[in-house]
Amino acid sequence: MTEHNDYRLKMFEEIRHVNEYDSEFWYARELAEVLGYEKWANFQKVIAKAIVSCKASNNNDLDHFADVGKMVTIGSGADREIDDVMLSRYACYLIVQNADPRKETVALGQSYFAIQTRKQELQDDFRQLTEDQKRLAIRKELRDHNRELAEAAKDAGVSDPLEYAVFQNYGYMGLYGGLKAKDIHKRKKLKKSEKILDHMGSSELAANLFRATQTEEKLRRDKITSRNKANSTHFEVGKK
């Protein structure tokens, strides 16, 4: 993705608002500007199509599209009220699906809101899981990300299994206040054959997942090529 497109994607996040109930929303007029619609009347037609799609999906459009009035300052310096619409993430997703696909920012908006909507769906699904189901789901994801972390560590100069074990211990020491893997193993009173990651609750696993993903990202972003620097990076991320 180019830097230009990356900036455009950030624009969708920059116009995101949060109300007093900690619910996110977007204003239609701000979204119209980002999507490249100069005339409000043209964008209203897109909103109307999105509302039809919302109803067709058996969703209550009033839960996602709320008409509001907003005060703006006009050229003379006076304030006047204009019509606007408060939009949920789902409403924004439907709007970009019904917008002019020839506009570059519309294609970017489709990517942004599709990803964000899917993330929310996954979070909602996750909340319905039992603690054991959550633990297993995060454990699987952590297993996958540990493979990516190992590749990033190798690129950073961690060349053999022994060095990787040391590298992993730096991450644990940062996260667990100086404890190494064997110390955590002992604290959990596990048998020699048992693995510490298989005996963590969902919250503890989530913390380790964050440690792994953020370390892998930082190693690659900072282009680290020193084993010592890789170790200290893992420690710093774990500590945070």
C-alpha positions as CSV (number, residue, x, y, z in Angstrom):
1,M,0.0,0.0,0.0
2,T,1.4,3.4,-0.9
3,E,1.9,6.2,1.7
4,H,-0.8,8.2,-0.1
5,N,-3.4,5.4,0.4
6,D,-2.3,4.8,3.9
7,Y,-2.9,8.4,4.7
8,R,-6.4,8.1,3.1
9,L,-7.2,5.2,5.2
10,K,-6.2,7.1,8.3
11,M,-8.7,9.8,7.3
12,F,-11.6,7.5,8.0
13,E,-10.3,7.0,11.5
14,E,-9.7,10.7,12.0
15,I,-13.4,11.5,11.4
16,R,-14.6,8.8,13.8
17,H,-16.4,10.2,16.8
18,V,-17.3,8.6,20.2
19,N,-20.4,9.7,22.2
20,E,-21.0,9.9,25.9
21,Y,-22.0,6.2,25.9
22,D,-18.6,5.2,24.4
23,S,-20.3,4.3,21.1
24,E,-18.5,5.2,17.9
25,F,-20.1,7.1,15.0
26,W,-19.4,9.1,11.9
27,Y,-21.0,12.2,10.5
28,A,-22.3,11.8,6.9
29,R,-21.1,15.2,5.8
30,E,-17.6,14.5,7.0
31,L,-17.7,11.1,5.3
32,A,-18.9,12.6,2.1
33,E,-16.0,14.9,2.0
34,V,-13.5,12.1,2.5
35,L,-15.2,10.1,-0.2
36,G,-14.9,12.9,-2.6
37,Y,-18.6,14.0,-2.9
38,E,-18.7,17.7,-3.4
39,K,-22.5,18.0,-3.5
40,W,-24.5,16.9,-0.4
41,A,-27.6,16.1,-2.6
42,N,-25.6,13.5,-4.5
43,F,-24.4,11.9,-1.2
44,Q,-27.9,11.9,0.2
45,K,-28.8,9.6,-2.7
46,V,-26.1,7.2,-1.6
47,I,-27.4,7.3,1.9
48,A,-30.8,6.4,0.7
49,K,-29.5,3.4,-1.1
50,A,-27.6,2.3,2.0
51,I,-30.8,2.6,4.1
52,V,-32.6,0.3,1.6
53,S,-29.8,-2.2,1.9
54,C,-30.0,-2.0,5.7
55,K,-33.7,-2.8,5.7
56,A,-33.2,-5.6,3.2
57,S,-30.8,-7.2,5.6
58,N,-33.5,-7.2,8.3
59,N,-31.7,-4.4,10.3
60,N,-33.5,-1.5,11.9
61,D,-32.2,1.5,9.9
62,L,-32.9,3.8,12.8
63,D,-30.2,2.0,14.8
64,H,-27.6,2.9,12.2
65,F,-28.8,6.2,10.5
66,A,-29.8,9.0,12.8
67,D,-30.9,12.4,11.4
68,V,-29.3,15.3,13.3
69,G,-28.9,19.0,13.0
70,K,-25.5,20.6,13.2
71,M,-24.5,24.2,13.6
72,V,-21.8,25.5,11.2
73,T,-20.2,28.9,10.6
74,I,-20.9,30.4,7.2
75,G,-18.9,33.0,5.3
76,S,-20.4,36.0,7.1
77,G,-19.3,34.6,10.4
78,A,-22.9,33.8,11.4
79,D,-24.0,30.3,12.5
80,R,-26.7,28.3,10.9
81,E,-28.1,24.8,11.3
82,I,-27.6,22.2,8.6
83,D,-28.9,18.7,8.2
84,D,-26.6,15.8,8.9
85,V,-26.7,12.1,9.7
86,M,-25.0,10.2,12.4
87,L,-23.8,6.9,11.1
88,S,-22.8,3.6,12.7
89,R,-19.8,1.6,11.4
90,Y,-22.3,-0.7,9.6
91,A,-24.0,2.3,8.0
92,C,-20.7,3.6,6.7
93,Y,-20.0,0.1,5.3
94,L,-23.3,0.1,3.5
95,I,-22.7,3.6,2.2
96,V,-19.3,2.8,0.7
97,Q,-20.7,-0.3,-0.9
98,N,-23.4,1.9,-2.6
99,A,-21.1,4.8,-3.5
100,D,-19.4,5.5,-6.8
101,P,-16.7,2.8,-7.3
102,R,-14.8,5.1,-9.7
103,K,-13.8,7.3,-6.8
104,E,-10.4,6.2,-5.4
105,T,-11.4,6.9,-1.8
106,V,-14.5,4.9,-2.2
107,A,-12.5,1.7,-2.9
108,L,-10.3,2.5,0.2
109,G,-13.4,3.1,2.3
110,Q,-14.7,-0.3,1.2
111,S,-11.5,-1.9,2.5
112,Y,-11.5,0.1,5.7
113,F,-15.1,-0.4,6.8
114,A,-15.1,-4.1,5.7
115,I,-12.1,-4.8,7.9
116,Q,-13.4,-2.8,10.8
117,T,-16.9,-4.4,10.6
118,R,-15.4,-7.9,10.5
119,K,-13.3,-7.1,13.5
120,Q,-16.4,-6.0,15.4
121,E,-18.2,-9.2,14.4
122,L,-15.3,-11.3,15.6
123,Q,-15.3,-9.4,18.9
124,D,-19.0,-9.9,19.4
125,D,-18.6,-13.6,18.6
126,F,-15.7,-13.8,21.0
127,R,-17.8,-12.4,23.9
128,Q,-20.3,-15.3,23.5
129,L,-17.6,-17.9,24.1
130,T,-17.0,-19.7,27.4
131,E,-13.7,-19.0,29.2
132,D,-12.3,-22.4,27.9
133,Q,-13.3,-21.6,24.3
134,K,-11.7,-18.1,24.6
135,R,-8.5,-19.7,26.0
136,L,-8.3,-22.2,23.2
137,A,-9.0,-19.6,20.5
138,I,-6.3,-17.2,21.8
139,R,-3.9,-20.1,22.3
140,K,-4.2,-21.1,18.6
141,E,-3.7,-17.5,17.5
142,L,-0.7,-17.2,19.8
143,R,0.8,-20.4,18.3
144,D,0.5,-18.9,14.8
145,H,2.0,-15.6,15.8
146,N,4.9,-17.2,17.6
147,R,5.9,-18.7,14.3
148,E,5.9,-15.2,12.8
149,L,7.9,-13.9,15.8
150,A,10.4,-16.7,15.3
151,E,10.9,-15.7,11.7
152,A,11.3,-12.0,12.6
153,A,13.8,-12.9,15.4
154,K,15.8,-15.0,12.9
155,D,16.0,-12.1,10.5
156,A,17.1,-9.9,13.4
157,G,20.1,-12.2,14.2
158,V,18.6,-14.8,16.5
159,S,20.1,-17.7,14.6
160,D,19.7,-21.0,16.6
161,P,17.3,-22.7,19.0
162,L,19.4,-21.8,22.1
163,E,19.5,-18.1,21.1
164,Y,15.8,-18.1,20.5
165,A,15.1,-19.6,23.9
166,V,17.1,-16.7,25.4
167,F,15.2,-14.3,23.2
168,Q,11.9,-15.7,24.5
169,N,13.0,-15.4,28.0
170,Y,13.7,-11.7,27.6
171,G,10.0,-11.3,26.5
172,Y,8.8,-13.2,29.6
173,M,11.1,-11.3,31.9
174,G,9.7,-8.1,30.7
175,L,6.1,-9.2,31.0
176,Y,6.5,-11.2,34.3
177,G,8.7,-8.8,36.3
178,G,12.0,-10.7,35.7
179,L,10.7,-14.3,35.6
180,K,12.0,-16.6,32.9
181,A,10.1,-19.4,31.3
182,K,11.3,-21.9,33.9
183,D,10.4,-19.6,36.7
184,I,6.8,-19.3,35.4
185,H,6.7,-23.0,34.9
186,K,7.7,-23.5,38.6
187,R,5.3,-20.9,39.8
188,K,2.4,-22.7,38.1
189,K,3.5,-26.0,39.7
190,L,3.6,-27.8,36.3
191,K,5.1,-31.1,35.5
192,K,8.3,-31.1,33.4
193,S,6.4,-32.2,30.3
194,E,3.7,-29.5,30.6
195,K,3.9,-26.2,28.7
196,I,3.2,-22.9,30.4
197,L,1.1,-21.5,27.5
198,D,-1.2,-24.5,27.9
199,H,-1.9,-23.5,31.5
200,M,-2.9,-19.8,31.1
201,G,-6.3,-18.2,31.2
202,S,-7.6,-16.1,28.3
203,S,-6.4,-12.8,29.9
204,E,-2.9,-14.0,30.4
205,L,-2.8,-15.5,26.9
206,A,-4.0,-12.2,25.5
207,A,-1.2,-10.4,27.2
208,N,1.3,-12.9,25.7
209,L,-0.3,-12.5,22.3
210,F,0.1,-8.8,22.5
211,R,3.7,-9.3,23.5
212,A,4.4,-11.5,20.5
213,T,2.6,-9.5,17.8
214,Q,4.0,-6.1,18.9
215,T,7.6,-7.5,19.2
216,E,7.4,-9.0,15.7
217,E,6.1,-5.8,14.3
218,K,8.8,-3.7,16.1
219,L,11.6,-5.9,15.0
220,R,10.5,-5.5,11.4
221,R,9.6,-1.9,11.5
222,D,12.9,-0.8,13.2
223,K,14.8,-3.2,10.9
224,I,16.7,-4.7,13.9
225,T,19.7,-6.8,12.9
226,S,21.4,-7.3,16.2
227,R,20.7,-10.3,18.5
228,N,21.2,-8.1,21.6
229,K,18.9,-5.4,20.3
230,A,16.3,-8.1,19.5
231,N,16.5,-9.4,23.1
232,S,16.2,-5.9,24.6
233,T,13.3,-5.1,22.2
234,H,11.4,-8.2,23.4
235,F,12.0,-7.2,27.0
236,E,10.8,-3.6,26.5
237,V,7.6,-4.7,24.7
238,G,6.9,-7.3,27.4
239,K,7.4,-4.7,30.1
240,K,4.9,-2.3,28.4
